């Protein structure tokens, strides 16, 4: 299969690229190389004859049409997106432009290409989204997001992803474009850009800086190891039912405080300091519209496609910390990029 992956130099996208090439798929990596992208993420497959790179922006319709014509893909995996909630609070325009308008342009370029090929049934447009489109859950552990949960986005980021989800469904219903959709829980693992919670806490702890946690640290997230997510995405692409949506979760709910404390415990073991790292934890002013809890019911993808997460959170956190300890040459230059490590998302 030849797959066009948008955002393939990002965190989740690069995991998909590496896994797809390793499994013998041809991959075209389309990426605009904005601040959170890094081509080193795909360096391990860059020399493969199965890999090609296109430096392009999904907001550029002409570039998209050229890439479809040049590479003739069998499928699209659409991961390109602005994804940092705090940045969306401070600058929502970029999220509207990329996540909504960019998705529209990609859908139209894909539809033109697909129609020109005679509307082949095997073609797939896989849109990768987030559980944040569903809003916030109550504390009751029995209540989780399902594929039928009503959308209730509460940040510019989640609203832009919800809009993109609706566009993808509309292009399937109106034009017949063969689509599949996935909504995932919080990802973590190697190559995670340093502004996100887990790598940020690791890097600040190593520097002996305070570890800021929003509010009282009681917000709950479901954590999914990125390689498990990549496996799930390729499974849905190849075996998911056209027009179907699949939730992907890690079955690993933790409060933000519990998560950071677990990271500190791993660091205490792997890189001991004079004092336990948990002593660096500080609570800071919460961000506006901070969703209280996310939790995924991933039974549909398990029942229909046989996928389930394979990496327990404790194991995944240890693997992640080991990777950051061994790859300072990767993350050190990235922390100098605009806004990284600074307090964002105050909504002022």
MILODREN-949578 format. One record per residue (C-alpha): residue in three letters; chain; x, y, z; residue number from 1. Coordinates in Angstrom, 2 decimals, always signed. Layout:
[site "ala", "A", [X, Y, Z], NUM]
...
//
This chain:
[site "unk", "A", [+0.00, +0.00, +0.00], 1]
[site "unk", "A", [+1.19, +3.53, -0.77], 2]
[site "unk", "A", [+0.17, +5.93, +2.02], 3]
[site "unk", "A", [+0.22, +9.71, +2.03], 4]
[site "unk", "A", [+0.84, +10.74, +5.65], 5]
[site "unk", "A", [+0.26, +14.39, +6.52], 6]
[site "unk", "A", [+2.21, +15.66, +9.52], 7]
[site "unk", "A", [+4.67, +12.80, +9.28], 8]
[site "unk", "A", [+7.51, +14.77, +10.88], 9]
[site "unk", "A", [+5.49, +15.32, +14.05], 10]
[site "unk", "A", [+5.17, +13.14, +17.13], 11]
[site "unk", "A", [+2.38, +10.70, +16.23], 12]
[site "unk", "A", [+2.85, +11.09, +12.49], 13]
[site "unk", "A", [+6.50, +10.07, +12.62], 14]
[site "unk", "A", [+5.63, +6.97, +14.65], 15]
[site "unk", "A", [+3.16, +6.02, +11.91], 16]
[site "unk", "A", [+5.75, +6.68, +9.19], 17]
[site "unk", "A", [+8.41, +4.57, +10.89], 18]
[site "unk", "A", [+6.03, +1.68, +11.52], 19]
[site "unk", "A", [+4.45, +1.77, +8.05], 20]
[site "unk", "A", [+7.83, +1.69, +6.29], 21]
[site "unk", "A", [+9.03, -1.10, +8.59], 22]
[site "unk", "A", [+5.99, -3.12, +7.49], 23]
[site "unk", "A", [+6.70, -2.68, +3.82], 24]
[site "unk", "A", [+4.32, +0.16, +2.95], 25]
[site "unk", "A", [+5.43, +2.98, +0.69], 26]
[site "unk", "A", [+5.04, +6.31, +2.50], 27]
[site "unk", "A", [+4.90, +9.90, +1.30], 28]
[site "unk", "A", [+5.51, +12.17, +4.26], 29]
[site "unk", "A", [+3.85, +15.56, +3.69], 30]
[site "unk", "A", [+4.83, +18.10, +6.33], 31]
[site "unk", "A", [+5.02, +21.90, +6.51], 32]
[site "unk", "A", [+7.86, +21.64, +9.08], 33]
[site "unk", "A", [+6.33, +24.11, +11.51], 34]
[site "unk", "A", [+7.78, +24.62, +15.01], 35]
[site "unk", "A", [+6.81, +21.18, +16.41], 36]
[site "unk", "A", [+8.10, +19.15, +13.44], 37]
[site "unk", "A", [+11.52, +17.54, +13.23], 38]
[site "unk", "A", [+12.83, +15.48, +10.32], 39]
[site "unk", "A", [+15.17, +13.65, +12.68], 40]
[site "unk", "A", [+12.01, +11.86, +13.87], 41]
[site "unk", "A", [+12.03, +9.88, +10.60], 42]
[site "unk", "A", [+15.78, +9.69, +10.08], 43]
[site "unk", "A", [+15.72, +5.92, +10.62], 44]
[site "unk", "A", [+13.65, +5.42, +7.44], 45]
[site "unk", "A", [+14.73, +8.45, +5.37], 46]
[site "unk", "A", [+17.08, +6.42, +3.16], 47]
[site "unk", "A", [+14.51, +3.71, +2.44], 48]
[site "unk", "A", [+13.29, +3.40, -1.15], 49]
[site "unk", "A", [+9.81, +3.16, +0.38], 50]
[site "unk", "A", [+10.04, +6.69, +1.81], 51]
[site "unk", "A", [+9.53, +10.07, +0.15], 52]
[site "unk", "A", [+9.25, +13.53, +1.66], 53]
[site "unk", "A", [+7.19, +16.48, +0.43], 54]
[site "unk", "A", [+7.67, +19.84, +2.13], 55]
[site "unk", "A", [+4.19, +21.33, +1.76], 56]
[site "unk", "A", [+1.39, +22.93, +3.73], 57]
[site "unk", "A", [-2.11, +21.42, +3.75], 58]
[site "unk", "A", [-3.48, +24.93, +3.35], 59]
[site "unk", "A", [-1.92, +25.02, -0.14], 60]
[site "unk", "A", [-4.45, +23.35, -2.47], 61]
[site "unk", "A", [-2.23, +23.50, -5.55], 62]
[site "unk", "A", [+0.62, +21.77, -3.72], 63]
[site "unk", "A", [-1.73, +19.06, -2.48], 64]
[site "unk", "A", [-3.08, +18.37, -5.96], 65]
[site "unk", "A", [+0.47, +18.18, -7.34], 66]
[site "unk", "A", [+1.47, +15.68, -4.64], 67]
[site "unk", "A", [-1.55, +13.45, -5.29], 68]
[site "unk", "A", [-0.84, +13.46, -9.03], 69]
[site "unk", "A", [+2.87, +12.79, -8.57], 70]
[site "unk", "A", [+2.64, +9.97, -6.02], 71]
[site "unk", "A", [-0.72, +8.31, -6.73], 72]
[site "unk", "A", [-1.39, +7.12, -3.14], 73]
[site "unk", "A", [-3.77, +4.33, -2.19], 74]
[site "unk", "A", [-4.65, +6.01, +1.10], 75]
[site "unk", "A", [-4.34, +9.18, +3.14], 76]
[site "unk", "A", [-3.56, +9.28, +6.86], 77]
[site "unk", "A", [-4.29, +12.83, +7.94], 78]
[site "unk", "A", [-2.38, +13.74, +11.11], 79]
[site "unk", "A", [-1.21, +17.27, +10.27], 80]
[site "unk", "A", [-2.66, +19.63, +12.86], 81]
[site "unk", "A", [-1.96, +22.34, +15.36], 82]
[site "unk", "A", [-2.42, +20.42, +18.60], 83]
[site "unk", "A", [-1.30, +22.35, +21.70], 84]
[site "unk", "A", [-4.32, +23.55, +23.68], 85]
[site "unk", "A", [-2.41, +26.36, +25.41], 86]
[site "unk", "A", [-1.21, +27.76, +22.08], 87]
[site "unk", "A", [-4.78, +27.60, +20.76], 88]
[site "unk", "A", [-5.94, +29.82, +23.62], 89]
[site "unk", "A", [-3.30, +32.45, +22.83], 90]
[site "unk", "A", [-3.50, +32.21, +19.02], 91]
[site "unk", "A", [-6.62, +30.45, +17.70], 92]
[site "unk", "A", [-6.23, +31.66, +14.11], 93]
[site "unk", "A", [-3.49, +29.13, +13.31], 94]
[site "unk", "A", [-5.74, +26.32, +14.55], 95]
[site "unk", "A", [-8.66, +27.44, +12.39], 96]
[site "unk", "A", [-6.38, +27.82, +9.37], 97]
[site "unk", "A", [-4.66, +24.44, +9.62], 98]
[site "unk", "A", [-7.15, +22.17, +11.34], 99]
[site "unk", "A", [-10.29, +23.37, +9.54], 100]
[site "unk", "A", [-9.23, +25.04, +6.28], 101]
[site "unk", "A", [-6.31, +22.67, +5.81], 102]
[site "unk", "A", [-8.54, +19.63, +6.28], 103]
[site "unk", "A", [-11.02, +21.09, +3.79], 104]
[site "unk", "A", [-8.26, +21.55, +1.21], 105]
[site "unk", "A", [-6.99, +18.02, +1.78], 106]
[site "unk", "A", [-10.48, +16.56, +1.43], 107]
[site "unk", "A", [-11.04, +18.41, -1.82], 108]
[site "unk", "A", [-7.65, +17.41, -3.24], 109]
[site "unk", "A", [-8.30, +13.79, -2.22], 110]
[site "unk", "A", [-11.81, +13.87, -3.72], 111]
[site "unk", "A", [-10.52, +15.25, -7.02], 112]
[site "unk", "A", [-7.80, +12.60, -7.17], 113]
[site "unk", "A", [-10.17, +9.77, -6.15], 114]
[site "unk", "A", [-12.81, +10.81, -8.68], 115]
[site "unk", "A", [-10.19, +11.07, -11.41], 116]
[site "unk", "A", [-9.11, +7.49, -10.67], 117]
[site "unk", "A", [-12.68, +6.25, -11.13], 118]
[site "unk", "A", [-13.67, +6.33, -7.44], 119]
[site "unk", "A", [-11.80, +3.13, -6.45], 120]
[site "unk", "A", [-13.39, +1.31, -3.52], 121]
[site "unk", "A", [-10.02, +0.41, -1.98], 122]
[site "unk", "A", [-9.05, +4.07, -1.46], 123]
[site "unk", "A", [-9.16, +5.31, +2.14], 124]
[site "unk", "A", [-9.05, +8.76, +3.73], 125]
[site "unk", "A", [-8.18, +8.21, +7.40], 126]
[site "unk", "A", [-8.73, +11.26, +9.58], 127]
[site "unk", "A", [-6.94, +11.14, +12.93], 128]
[site "unk", "A", [-8.57, +13.19, +15.68], 129]
[site "unk", "A", [-8.73, +13.53, +19.46], 130]
[site "unk", "A", [-10.96, +12.65, +22.39], 131]
[site "unk", "A", [-10.99, +16.34, +23.30], 132]
[site "unk", "A", [-13.81, +16.91, +20.81], 133]
[site "unk", "A", [-16.15, +15.22, +23.31], 134]
[site "unk", "A", [-15.55, +17.78, +26.06], 135]
[site "unk", "A", [-15.22, +16.91, +29.73], 136]
[site "unk", "A", [-16.41, +13.85, +31.67], 137]
[site "unk", "A", [-17.68, +13.61, +35.23], 138]
[site "unk", "A", [-15.57, +11.86, +37.86], 139]
[site "unk", "A", [-17.63, +8.64, +37.67], 140]
[site "unk", "A", [-15.19, +5.97, +36.35], 141]
[site "unk", "A", [-18.06, +4.10, +34.71], 142]
[site "unk", "A", [-18.64, +7.00, +32.31], 143]
[site "unk", "A", [-16.34, +7.07, +29.27], 144]
[site "unk", "A", [-16.30, +8.51, +25.77], 145]
[site "unk", "A", [-17.82, +6.26, +23.13], 146]
[site "unk", "A", [-18.11, +6.83, +19.41], 147]
[site "unk", "A", [-21.67, +8.01, +20.04], 148]
[site "unk", "A", [-20.77, +10.61, +22.67], 149]
[site "unk", "A", [-22.09, +14.05, +21.81], 150]
[site "unk", "A", [-19.45, +16.54, +20.73], 151]
[site "unk", "A", [-18.83, +19.32, +23.26], 152]
[site "unk", "A", [-15.46, +20.98, +22.51], 153]
[site "unk", "A", [-14.30, +23.57, +25.03], 154]
[site "unk", "A", [-11.07, +25.02, +23.62], 155]
[site "unk", "A", [-10.15, +26.54, +20.25], 156]
[site "unk", "A", [-8.04, +23.42, +19.59], 157]
[site "unk", "A", [-10.79, +20.90, +20.29], 158]
[site "unk", "A", [-13.36, +23.03, +18.45], 159]
[site "unk", "A", [-11.16, +23.11, +15.36], 160]
[site "unk", "A", [-10.67, +19.33, +15.48], 161]
[site "unk", "A", [-14.42, +18.80, +15.96], 162]
[site "unk", "A", [-15.07, +20.93, +12.89], 163]
[site "unk", "A", [-12.57, +18.87, +10.92], 164]
[site "unk", "A", [-14.26, +15.64, +12.05], 165]
[site "unk", "A", [-17.61, +16.97, +10.80], 166]
[site "unk", "A", [-16.10, +17.94, +7.44], 167]
[site "unk", "A", [-14.70, +14.45, +6.96], 168]
[site "unk", "A", [-18.05, +12.84, +7.74], 169]
[site "unk", "A", [-19.82, +15.27, +5.42], 170]
[site "unk", "A", [-17.48, +14.45, +2.53], 171]
[site "unk", "A", [-18.31, +10.78, +3.05], 172]
[site "unk", "A", [-22.07, +11.30, +3.22], 173]
[site "unk", "A", [-22.29, +13.91, +0.46], 174]
[site "unk", "A", [-19.63, +12.80, -2.01], 175]
[site "unk", "A", [-19.09, +9.15, -1.07], 176]
[site "unk", "A", [-15.42, +9.63, -0.23], 177]
[site "unk", "A", [-14.30, +6.43, +1.56], 178]
[site "unk", "A", [-13.29, +7.64, +5.01], 179]
[site "unk", "A", [-12.49, +6.23, +8.43], 180]
[site "unk", "A", [-12.06, +8.32, +11.57], 181]
[site "unk", "A", [-10.27, +7.76, +14.86], 182]
[site "unk", "A", [-10.33, +9.72, +18.12], 183]
[site "unk", "A", [-7.49, +9.01, +20.51], 184]
[site "unk", "A", [-6.60, +9.70, +24.12], 185]
[site "unk", "A", [-3.42, +11.51, +25.24], 186]
[site "unk", "A", [-0.30, +10.07, +23.62], 187]
[site "unk", "A", [+3.19, +9.88, +25.10], 188]
[site "unk", "A", [+6.53, +8.32, +24.21], 189]
[site "unk", "A", [+9.76, +9.05, +22.30], 190]
[site "unk", "A", [+10.01, +12.12, +20.02], 191]
[site "unk", "A", [+7.25, +13.98, +21.92], 192]
[site "unk", "A", [+7.77, +17.73, +21.44], 193]
[site "unk", "A", [+9.08, +19.29, +24.68], 194]
[site "unk", "A", [+6.15, +21.65, +25.29], 195]
[site "unk", "A", [+3.81, +18.75, +26.12], 196]
[site "unk", "A", [+3.31, +17.62, +29.72], 197]
[site "unk", "A", [+5.42, +14.46, +29.99], 198]
[site "unk", "A", [+8.56, +15.61, +28.13], 199]
[site "unk", "A", [+8.28, +19.06, +29.74], 200]
[site "unk", "A", [+8.26, +17.53, +33.22], 201]
[site "unk", "A", [+11.21, +15.26, +32.41], 202]
[site "unk", "A", [+13.31, +18.11, +31.02], 203]
[site "unk", "A", [+12.46, +20.54, +33.82], 204]
[site "unk", "A", [+13.20, +17.90, +36.45], 205]
[site "unk", "A", [+16.62, +17.19, +34.94], 206]
[site "unk", "A", [+17.36, +20.91, +35.06], 207]
[site "unk", "A", [+16.26, +21.14, +38.69], 208]
[site "unk", "A", [+13.44, +23.52, +37.80], 209]
[site "unk", "A", [+10.00, +23.56, +39.38], 210]
[site "unk", "A", [+7.41, +21.22, +37.88], 211]
[site "unk", "A", [+4.25, +23.31, +37.28], 212]
[site "unk", "A", [+0.91, +21.54, +37.45], 213]
[site "unk", "A", [-2.30, +23.36, +36.57], 214]
[site "unk", "A", [-4.89, +23.87, +39.30], 215]
[site "unk", "A", [-4.80, +21.20, +41.99], 216]
[site "unk", "A", [-3.55, +18.45, +39.66], 217]
[site "unk", "A", [-6.82, +16.51, +39.78], 218]
[site "unk", "A", [-7.58, +16.67, +36.05], 219]
[site "unk", "A", [-7.67, +13.14, +34.64], 220]
[site "unk", "A", [-6.32, +11.92, +31.32], 221]
[site "unk", "A", [-6.19, +8.48, +29.66], 222]
[site "unk", "A", [-2.62, +7.82, +28.46], 223]
[site "unk", "A", [-1.69, +5.85, +25.33], 224]
[site "unk", "A", [+1.85, +4.87, +24.30], 225]
[site "unk", "A", [+2.52, +6.30, +20.85], 226]
[site "unk", "A", [+3.66, +3.02, +19.29], 227]
[site "unk", "A", [+0.40, +1.39, +20.40], 228]
[site "unk", "A", [-1.45, +4.27, +18.74], 229]
[site "unk", "A", [+0.48, +3.86, +15.49], 230]
[site "unk", "A", [-0.41, +0.15, +15.49], 231]
[site "unk", "A", [-4.08, +1.01, +16.02], 232]
[site "unk", "A", [-4.07, +3.58, +13.21], 233]
[site "unk", "A", [-2.63, +1.18, +10.67], 234]
[site "unk", "A", [-5.13, -1.45, +11.80], 235]
[site "unk", "A", [-8.05, +0.92, +11.23], 236]
[site "unk", "A", [-6.67, +2.05, +7.88], 237]
[site "unk", "A", [-6.45, -1.51, +6.58], 238]
[site "unk", "A", [-9.42, -3.15, +8.27], 239]
[site "unk", "A", [-11.80, -0.46, +9.53], 240]
[site "unk", "A", [-15.26, -0.20, +7.99], 241]
[site "unk", "A", [-15.75, +2.69, +5.59], 242]
[site "unk", "A", [-17.58, +5.58, +7.22], 243]
[site "unk", "A", [-16.90, +4.15, +10.67], 244]
[site "unk", "A", [-15.38, +5.93, +13.66], 245]
[site "unk", "A", [-13.12, +4.23, +16.22], 246]
[site "unk", "A", [-12.03, +5.45, +19.65], 247]
[site "unk", "A", [-8.46, +4.56, +20.64], 248]
[site "unk", "A", [-7.45, +4.65, +24.30], 249]
[site "unk", "A", [-4.78, +3.33, +26.61], 250]
[site "unk", "A", [-6.97, +2.16, +29.53], 251]
[site "unk", "A", [-4.63, +4.16, +31.76], 252]
[site "unk", "A", [-6.42, +6.99, +33.57], 253]
[site "unk", "A", [-4.31, +9.10, +35.92], 254]
[site "unk", "A", [-4.65, +12.53, +37.45], 255]
[site "unk", "A", [-2.01, +14.98, +36.28], 256]
[site "unk", "A", [-0.52, +14.93, +39.77], 257]
[site "unk", "A", [-0.35, +11.13, +39.82], 258]
[site "unk", "A", [+1.29, +11.13, +36.40], 259]
[site "unk", "A", [+3.98, +13.64, +37.34], 260]
[site "unk", "A", [+4.64, +11.82, +40.61], 261]
[site "unk", "A", [+5.11, +8.58, +38.64], 262]
[site "unk", "A", [+7.56, +10.31, +36.31], 263]
[site "unk", "A", [+9.47, +11.62, +39.30], 264]
[site "unk", "A", [+9.71, +8.12, +40.76], 265]
[site "unk", "A", [+11.18, +6.80, +37.49], 266]
[site "unk", "A", [+13.69, +9.65, +37.40], 267]
[site "unk", "A", [+14.62, +8.99, +41.03], 268]
[site "unk", "A", [+15.55, +5.48, +39.97], 269]
[site "unk", "A", [+17.24, +6.20, +36.64], 270]
[site "unk", "A", [+18.91, +9.57, +37.35], 271]
[site "unk", "A", [+19.03, +10.08, +41.14], 272]
[site "unk", "A", [+19.38, +13.62, +42.44], 273]
[site "unk", "A", [+20.22, +14.92, +45.89], 274]
[site "unk", "A", [+16.50, +15.18, +46.70], 275]
[site "unk", "A", [+13.44, +13.36, +45.32], 276]
[site "unk", "A", [+12.21, +15.05, +42.13], 277]
[site "unk", "A", [+8.65, +15.19, +43.46], 278]
[site "unk", "A", [+9.81, +17.97, +45.75], 279]
[site "unk", "A", [+9.95, +20.22, +42.66], 280]
[site "unk", "A", [+6.17, +19.97, +42.04], 281]
[site "unk", "A", [+4.29, +23.26, +42.31], 282]
[site "unk", "A", [+0.63, +24.03, +41.60], 283]
[site "unk", "A", [+0.02, +27.00, +39.31], 284]
[site "unk", "A", [-2.97, +28.97, +38.05], 285]
[site "unk", "A", [-5.23, +26.77, +35.95], 286]
[site "unk", "A", [-5.78, +27.41, +32.26], 287]
[site "unk", "A", [-9.17, +28.62, +30.97], 288]
[site "unk", "A", [-11.65, +25.91, +29.99], 289]
[site "unk", "A", [-9.51, +23.10, +31.41], 290]
[site "unk", "A", [-11.47, +19.86, +30.88], 291]
[site "unk", "A", [-11.76, +17.86, +34.10], 292]
[site "unk", "A", [-11.55, +14.29, +32.79], 293]
[site "unk", "A", [-11.05, +12.30, +29.60], 294]
[site "unk", "A", [-11.51, +8.54, +29.37], 295]
[site "unk", "A", [-11.91, +6.37, +26.27], 296]
[site "unk", "A", [-14.10, +3.32, +25.81], 297]
[site "unk", "A", [-12.09, +1.47, +23.15], 298]
[site "unk", "A", [-14.33, -1.60, +23.01], 299]
[site "unk", "A", [-15.38, -1.04, +19.37], 300]
[site "unk", "A", [-11.85, -1.25, +17.96], 301]
[site "unk", "A", [-11.20, -4.24, +20.20], 302]
[site "unk", "A", [-14.38, -6.11, +19.29], 303]
[site "unk", "A", [-14.33, -5.35, +15.56], 304]
[site "unk", "A", [-10.61, -5.19, +14.74], 305]
[site "unk", "A", [-8.92, -7.06, +17.58], 306]
[site "unk", "A", [-6.73, -4.17, +18.74], 307]
[site "unk", "A", [-5.88, -3.39, +22.36], 308]
[site "unk", "A", [-3.01, -1.44, +23.94], 309]
[site "unk", "A", [+0.04, -3.54, +24.74], 310]
[site "unk", "A", [+2.24, -1.17, +26.77], 311]
[site "unk", "A", [+1.15, -0.57, +30.40], 312]
[site "unk", "A", [+1.58, +3.01, +31.56], 313]
[site "unk", "A", [+4.31, +2.22, +34.09], 314]
[site "unk", "A", [+6.36, +0.42, +31.43], 315]
[site "unk", "A", [+5.73, +3.15, +28.87], 316]
[site "unk", "A", [+6.78, +5.92, +31.25], 317]
[site "unk", "A", [+10.01, +4.10, +32.00], 318]
[site "unk", "A", [+10.72, +3.61, +28.28], 319]
[site "unk", "A", [+9.97, +7.28, +27.68], 320]
[site "unk", "A", [+12.21, +8.57, +30.45], 321]
[site "unk", "A", [+15.05, +6.30, +29.26], 322]
[site "unk", "A", [+14.64, +7.69, +25.74], 323]
[site "unk", "A", [+14.84, +11.32, +26.88], 324]
[site "unk", "A", [+17.86, +10.58, +29.04], 325]
[site "unk", "A", [+19.61, +9.01, +26.04], 326]
[site "unk", "A", [+18.55, +11.62, +23.47], 327]
[site "unk", "A", [+19.40, +15.02, +24.86], 328]
[site "unk", "A", [+20.90, +15.89, +21.47], 329]
[site "unk", "A", [+17.38, +15.60, +20.04], 330]
[site "unk", "A", [+15.42, +17.64, +22.59], 331]
[site "unk", "A", [+18.01, +20.24, +23.60], 332]
[site "unk", "A", [+17.74, +22.29, +20.36], 333]
[site "unk", "A", [+13.94, +22.07, +20.39], 334]
[site "unk", "A", [+13.49, +23.76, +23.77], 335]
[site "unk", "A", [+14.77, +26.97, +22.20], 336]
[site "unk", "A", [+11.88, +27.15, +19.74], 337]
[site "unk", "A", [+9.35, +29.93, +20.24], 338]
[site "unk", "A", [+7.15, +29.48, +23.31], 339]
[site "unk", "A", [+8.56, +26.10, +24.33], 340]
[site "unk", "A", [+8.80, +25.79, +28.10], 341]
[site "unk", "A", [+7.07, +29.14, +28.70], 342]
[site "unk", "A", [+3.70, +29.59, +30.38], 343]
[site "unk", "A", [+1.09, +29.79, +27.62], 344]
[site "unk", "A", [-2.70, +29.70, +27.52], 345]
[site "unk", "A", [-3.60, +32.31, +30.10], 346]
[site "unk", "A", [-6.38, +33.60, +27.86], 347]
[site "unk", "A", [-5.55, +37.23, +28.53], 348]
//
